[in-house]
Amino acid sequence: MLKRSLVKLSAALALSAMSFTSQAVDITGAGATFPFPIYAKWAADFKAASGNAVNYQSIGSGGGVQQITAKTVDFGATDDPMGGEQLDKVGLMQFPAVIGGTVPVVNVEGVKPGQLKLTGPVLADIYLGKVKRWNDPAIQSLNADVKLPAADIIVVYRSDGSGTTFGWTNYLSKVSADWKAKVGEGKAVKWPAGQGGKGNEGVAAYVKQLKNSIGYVEFAYAKQNGLAWTQISNKDGKFVQPELKSFSAAAANAQWDSAPGMGVVLTDQPGAESWPVTSATFILLYKNQVKPANAKATVAFFDFAFSKGAETAAAMDYVPLPAAVTDQIRAAWKANLKVDDKPLLD
């Protein structure tokens, strides 16, 4: 009975959203750079289907939270989910939009994409400045068949407040007690070594330009920029490649009801095929809307993304949310979004 009701709700919302979009309302969003490639593609497809434009500013998760809190955009986006107390204080609802993977990328002569193997503790030691050269025994012992130079490692990190950094430092904190004690996790941390680039775009650009560098970016940025990504040893001790299959394996363990606002953290999940730095990216909307037309257009966009954009997401190596999860999100829209204390969605 519940399943039939959710299906009916999903269909009704889809019809309502798509019929509304004929009125051509442009919307704005800002935040995480992690999902920018898929948001840009969804926006282009949505524009073609509805005539409505989505202007998404890829400024980092910290900026996205600031913009939605200041009410200067229709929706905010963050890879670092807000907690229940924060959401209630500001009056926001939160839901996941898509899942992807953060990958280490390197610029080392002769090293091909997916060739180099690294472990979480070794990555932590590189970012702590303890492992300083590419031919350090800690790296070379994992890569006996790879010729590594006796060159200094140039560490690249995110200089802006970043949900990608939150996922990266959350993972390093789980696999390295030293990292957890000295640096910890967050959208911004005090980096022990290296230099910063703004956005996934900035980190990718630096790694591409700087020989013997290492950085971390969402997988789509690695592929788009022709960067060499690495394998990582996961929680089960298996070296895995970053790909749709390994991101999906990590996401399969998600318990979306276990955190307020569905704010589940997916790093270091068990499973022989799980990619260890997998994460969801989240959308923030005000529960009480003062611009109902914009709010309905925003819902229409994400409804379109969920119902029409799953194959597009998978083609770009993002994991689309399961239908049961998107139905849960649609129910949350209907229950939470209000205009003058009346439901936004009939």
C-alpha positions as CSV (number, residue, x, y, z in Angstrom):
1,M,0.0,0.0,0.0
2,L,2.8,2.4,1.0
3,K,4.7,1.6,-2.2
4,R,1.6,2.3,-4.4
5,S,1.1,5.6,-2.6
6,L,4.7,6.6,-3.2
7,V,4.4,5.7,-6.8
8,K,1.2,7.8,-7.2
9,L,2.9,10.7,-5.3
10,S,6.0,10.5,-7.6
11,A,3.8,10.5,-10.7
12,A,1.7,13.4,-9.4
13,L,4.7,15.5,-8.6
14,A,6.3,14.8,-11.9
15,L,3.1,15.9,-13.8
16,S,2.7,19.0,-11.6
17,A,6.4,19.9,-12.0
18,M,6.6,19.4,-15.7
19,S,3.3,21.3,-16.4
20,F,4.5,24.2,-14.2
21,T,7.8,24.5,-16.2
22,S,5.9,25.8,-19.2
23,Q,5.8,29.2,-17.4
24,A,9.5,29.7,-17.8
25,V,10.9,30.6,-14.4
26,D,14.7,30.8,-14.1
27,I,16.3,29.6,-10.9
28,T,19.7,30.0,-9.2
29,G,21.7,27.7,-7.1
30,A,25.2,27.7,-5.7
31,G,27.7,25.5,-3.8
32,A,29.6,22.2,-4.2
33,T,32.0,21.9,-7.2
34,F,31.8,18.0,-6.8
35,P,28.5,17.7,-8.7
36,F,28.9,20.6,-11.1
37,P,29.5,18.5,-14.2
38,I,26.3,16.5,-13.8
39,Y,24.3,19.6,-12.6
40,A,25.4,21.4,-15.7
41,K,24.3,18.6,-18.0
42,W,21.0,18.2,-16.1
43,A,20.4,21.9,-16.4
44,A,21.0,21.9,-20.2
45,D,18.6,19.0,-20.6
46,F,16.0,20.6,-18.3
47,K,16.2,23.8,-20.3
48,A,15.7,21.9,-23.6
49,A,12.7,20.1,-22.1
50,S,11.0,22.9,-20.2
51,G,12.4,26.3,-21.3
52,N,13.5,27.0,-17.7
53,A,17.1,27.9,-17.0
54,V,19.1,26.8,-14.0
55,N,22.1,29.0,-13.2
56,Y,24.4,27.0,-10.9
57,Q,27.4,28.7,-9.4
58,S,30.2,26.2,-8.7
59,I,31.7,28.0,-5.7
60,G,32.3,25.2,-3.1
61,S,30.2,23.8,-0.3
62,G,31.1,26.5,2.1
63,G,29.9,29.1,-0.3
64,G,26.8,27.2,-1.0
65,V,25.8,27.1,2.7
66,Q,26.5,30.8,3.0
67,Q,24.5,31.7,-0.1
68,I,21.4,29.7,0.9
69,T,21.6,31.0,4.5
70,A,21.7,34.5,3.1
71,K,18.7,33.7,0.9
72,T,20.5,34.9,-2.2
73,V,19.9,31.7,-4.2
74,D,16.9,29.4,-4.7
75,F,18.9,26.3,-3.5
76,G,22.3,25.6,-1.9
77,A,24.5,22.6,-2.5
78,T,27.0,20.9,-0.2
79,D,28.9,17.7,0.0
80,D,29.3,18.2,3.8
81,P,25.7,17.5,5.1
82,M,24.3,19.8,7.6
83,G,23.3,18.3,11.0
84,G,19.8,18.2,12.3
85,E,20.3,21.1,14.8
86,Q,21.7,23.4,12.0
87,L,18.9,22.5,9.7
88,D,16.3,23.3,12.3
89,K,18.0,26.5,13.4
90,V,18.0,28.0,9.8
91,G,14.7,26.4,8.7
92,L,16.1,24.3,5.9
93,M,15.4,20.8,4.5
94,Q,18.1,18.7,3.0
95,F,18.2,15.8,0.6
96,P,20.8,13.9,-1.5
97,A,20.9,14.5,-5.2
98,V,23.5,12.1,-6.6
99,I,26.5,10.1,-5.4
100,G,30.1,10.1,-6.7
101,G,33.7,9.4,-5.8
102,T,36.7,11.5,-4.8
103,V,40.0,10.2,-6.3
104,P,43.7,10.9,-5.8
105,V,45.2,12.3,-9.0
106,V,48.9,12.4,-9.8
107,N,51.2,13.9,-12.4
108,V,54.2,11.6,-12.4
109,E,56.1,10.9,-15.6
110,G,55.3,7.4,-17.0
111,V,52.4,6.7,-14.5
112,K,49.2,5.9,-16.3
113,P,45.6,6.3,-15.0
114,G,44.8,3.5,-12.5
115,Q,48.3,2.2,-12.4
116,L,49.6,3.5,-9.1
117,K,48.5,1.9,-5.9
118,L,48.1,3.8,-2.6
119,T,46.6,3.0,0.8
120,G,44.7,5.4,3.1
121,P,47.6,5.6,5.7
122,V,50.1,6.4,2.9
123,L,47.8,9.1,1.5
124,A,47.6,10.6,5.1
125,D,51.3,10.5,5.5
126,I,51.8,12.3,2.1
127,Y,49.4,15.0,3.1
128,L,51.0,15.2,6.5
129,G,54.3,15.8,4.8
130,K,55.8,12.7,6.3
131,V,56.2,10.9,3.0
132,K,58.0,13.5,0.9
133,R,59.4,11.7,-2.2
134,W,57.8,9.5,-4.8
135,N,60.3,6.7,-4.4
136,D,59.8,6.6,-0.6
137,P,59.7,2.9,0.5
138,A,56.1,3.4,1.7
139,I,55.0,4.1,-1.9
140,Q,57.5,1.9,-3.8
141,S,56.7,-1.2,-1.7
142,L,53.1,-1.0,-3.0
143,N,54.3,-0.5,-6.6
144,A,57.2,-2.8,-7.3
145,D,56.4,-2.8,-11.0
146,V,56.3,1.0,-11.3
147,K,59.4,3.1,-11.8
148,L,59.0,6.1,-9.5
149,P,61.3,9.2,-9.5
150,A,63.5,10.4,-6.6
151,A,61.5,13.6,-6.7
152,D,59.7,15.7,-4.1
153,I,56.0,15.2,-3.9
154,I,54.0,18.5,-4.5
155,V,50.8,18.3,-2.5
156,V,47.8,20.1,-3.8
157,Y,44.6,20.7,-1.7
158,R,41.5,22.8,-1.8
159,S,41.9,26.4,-0.7
160,D,38.2,27.1,-0.4
161,G,35.6,25.7,2.0
162,S,34.9,22.4,0.4
163,G,32.6,19.4,0.8
164,T,35.1,17.5,-1.2
165,T,37.7,18.4,1.4
166,F,35.3,17.3,4.1
167,G,34.9,13.8,2.5
168,W,38.7,13.6,1.9
169,T,39.7,14.6,5.5
170,N,36.8,12.5,7.0
171,Y,38.3,9.5,5.2
172,L,41.9,10.2,6.2
173,S,40.7,10.6,9.8
174,K,39.1,7.2,9.7
175,V,42.3,5.4,8.4
176,S,45.0,7.4,10.2
177,A,45.1,8.1,13.9
178,D,47.9,10.5,13.3
179,W,45.9,12.5,10.8
180,K,42.9,12.6,13.0
181,A,44.9,13.9,16.0
182,K,47.0,16.5,14.1
183,V,44.5,17.8,11.4
184,G,41.1,16.2,11.7
185,E,38.2,16.7,9.3
186,G,36.1,19.6,7.9
187,K,35.3,21.7,4.9
188,A,38.5,23.6,5.7
189,V,41.5,22.4,7.7
190,K,45.0,23.7,8.5
191,W,47.0,21.8,5.9
192,P,50.5,20.6,7.1
193,A,52.0,20.7,3.6
194,G,51.3,21.8,0.0
195,Q,49.5,24.5,-1.9
196,G,45.9,25.2,-2.5
197,G,43.7,25.4,-5.6
198,K,40.1,26.8,-5.7
199,G,37.4,24.3,-6.5
200,N,37.8,20.9,-8.0
201,E,38.6,22.8,-11.2
202,G,41.6,24.6,-9.5
203,V,43.0,21.4,-8.0
204,A,42.7,19.6,-11.3
205,A,44.4,22.5,-13.1
206,Y,47.3,22.6,-10.6
207,V,47.9,18.9,-10.8
208,K,47.9,19.0,-14.6
209,Q,50.4,21.8,-14.6
210,L,52.7,20.7,-11.8
211,K,55.0,17.7,-12.4
212,N,55.3,15.3,-9.5
213,S,52.1,16.6,-7.9
214,I,49.2,14.9,-6.2
215,G,45.7,16.2,-5.5
216,Y,42.1,15.0,-4.9
217,V,39.2,15.7,-7.1
218,E,35.7,14.3,-8.0
219,F,36.2,11.5,-10.6
220,A,34.6,13.4,-13.5
221,Y,37.2,16.2,-13.2
222,A,40.0,13.6,-13.4
223,K,38.6,12.2,-16.6
224,Q,37.8,15.5,-18.2
225,N,41.3,16.8,-17.5
226,G,43.1,13.6,-18.6
227,L,44.6,13.1,-15.2
228,A,46.1,9.9,-13.8
229,W,44.1,8.6,-10.9
230,T,45.3,6.0,-8.4
231,Q,43.9,2.8,-7.0
232,I,43.2,2.8,-3.2
233,S,43.1,-0.1,-0.8
234,N,39.6,-0.2,0.8
235,K,38.3,-1.3,4.2
236,D,38.4,-4.9,3.1
237,G,42.1,-4.6,2.1
238,K,41.3,-4.8,-1.6
239,F,42.8,-2.4,-4.2
240,V,40.0,-1.0,-6.2
241,Q,39.7,1.4,-9.2
242,P,37.4,4.4,-9.1
243,E,34.5,3.6,-11.3
244,L,30.7,3.4,-11.3
245,K,30.8,-0.1,-9.9
246,S,32.9,0.7,-6.9
247,F,31.0,3.9,-6.1
248,S,27.7,1.9,-6.3
249,A,29.2,-0.8,-4.0
250,A,30.0,1.8,-1.3
251,A,26.6,3.5,-1.7
252,A,24.7,0.2,-1.4
253,N,25.3,0.4,2.4
254,A,23.6,3.8,2.8
255,Q,21.0,4.0,5.6
256,W,19.3,7.2,4.6
257,D,17.0,7.3,7.6
258,S,20.0,7.1,10.0
259,A,20.8,10.8,9.9
260,P,18.8,14.1,9.9
261,G,18.2,15.4,6.5
262,M,19.4,12.1,5.0
263,G,22.9,13.3,5.7
264,V,24.7,10.0,5.4
265,V,28.5,9.9,5.1
266,L,29.7,7.1,2.8
267,T,33.5,7.1,3.3
268,D,35.4,3.9,4.2
269,Q,32.5,1.6,3.7
270,P,32.9,-2.2,3.9
271,G,32.8,-4.5,0.9
272,A,35.4,-6.0,-1.4
273,E,34.4,-3.7,-4.3
274,S,33.7,-0.4,-2.4
275,W,35.5,2.7,-3.3
276,P,36.7,4.2,0.0
277,V,36.1,7.9,-0.7
278,T,32.5,7.8,-1.9
279,S,30.1,10.5,-1.0
280,A,26.6,11.9,-1.6
281,T,26.1,15.5,-2.5
282,F,23.1,17.4,-0.9
283,I,20.6,20.1,-1.7
284,L,19.4,22.7,0.8
285,L,16.0,24.4,0.5
286,Y,14.1,26.6,2.9
287,K,11.0,24.9,4.3
288,N,9.0,28.2,4.2
289,Q,9.3,29.6,0.7
290,V,8.8,33.3,-0.1
291,K,9.1,32.8,-3.9
292,P,6.6,29.9,-4.7
293,A,7.2,30.1,-8.4
294,N,11.0,29.7,-7.9
295,A,10.5,26.9,-5.4
296,K,8.2,25.0,-7.7
297,A,10.7,25.4,-10.5
298,T,13.5,24.1,-8.2
299,V,11.4,21.1,-7.3
300,A,10.6,20.6,-11.0
301,F,14.4,20.6,-11.9
302,F,15.3,17.9,-9.3
303,D,12.2,15.9,-10.1
304,F,13.4,16.0,-13.8
305,A,16.9,15.0,-12.7
306,F,15.6,12.0,-10.7
307,S,13.1,10.8,-13.3
308,K,14.9,11.6,-16.5
309,G,18.6,12.1,-15.6
310,A,19.7,8.7,-14.1
311,E,21.2,7.4,-17.3
312,T,23.0,10.7,-17.8
313,A,24.5,10.6,-14.3
314,A,25.7,7.0,-14.8
315,A,27.3,7.9,-18.1
316,M,29.3,10.5,-16.2
317,D,30.3,8.1,-13.5
318,Y,27.9,9.4,-10.9
319,V,25.6,7.0,-9.1
320,P,21.9,7.9,-9.4
321,L,19.8,7.5,-6.4
322,P,17.5,4.4,-6.2
323,A,13.9,5.0,-7.0
324,A,12.9,4.2,-3.4
325,V,15.1,7.1,-2.2
326,T,13.8,9.6,-4.8
327,D,10.3,8.7,-3.8
328,Q,11.2,9.4,-0.2
329,I,12.6,12.8,-1.2
330,R,9.4,13.6,-3.1
331,A,7.4,12.8,0.0
332,A,9.6,15.1,2.0
333,W,9.1,17.9,-0.5
334,K,5.3,17.5,-0.1
335,A,5.5,17.3,3.7
336,N,8.0,20.1,4.3
337,L,7.8,22.8,1.7
338,K,5.4,25.6,2.6
339,V,4.2,29.0,1.5
340,D,2.5,31.1,4.3
341,D,2.3,27.8,6.3
342,K,0.3,26.2,3.4
343,P,1.7,23.3,1.3
344,L,3.7,24.4,-1.7
345,L,2.8,21.3,-3.6
346,D,-0.8,20.2,-3.9
